[in-house]
Amino acid sequence: MNATKNISQENSIRDEWFGDMLHHLSSDRDFINMGIASAETKQFYDSLIFGDQTKLHLQFRELTSRSFIRKLVIDYFQELKEANVNPLKLFLDHNDAQLFVWAEIEDDDDRTELALFEAEAKANAKNYQYGFSISSTILEKSDGLEVPPHYQTVQKI
């Protein structure tokens, strides 16, 4: 009896998913035809329709990377929040598979330095199996180094 109920629930979920998918496809088609779809949406469907496999795979890779990098940032910030530390300055950059952290701390602030490395390690442990990781540069205020211009500032954690 339980197996029948589970199959029925799964079928209901599938039916709802397919219905939603068809609705989205139809809406996207209409938006493209009216010329109001986003460039990204139009580009995605053009790649599917006209068979540009390389472009399609590149688009999926970019979407996947954004999703995993976002997860990595959230995990990292959660760890810093739990450690209750806040570096003087924090900057981020990323590529397709790595998040780069540039942090400035007070001189001899071993507690914050350790918390930054622990947050990196814990976030990496949660995400390494997906091929994404963090690489940190931690400097003391007296080092006086300029942040590379491609890094983006983080206001507050």
Secondary structure, DSSP 8 states (H G I E B T S, - for coil): -HHHHHHHHHHHHHHHHHHHHHHHHHHHHHHHHHT-S-HHHHHHHHHHHTT-HHHHHHHHHHHHHHHHHHHHHHHHHHHHHHHT---SEEEEEE-SSEEEEEEEE-TT-HHHHHHHHHHHHHHHHHHGGGT-EEEEEEEEGGG-----TT-EEE---
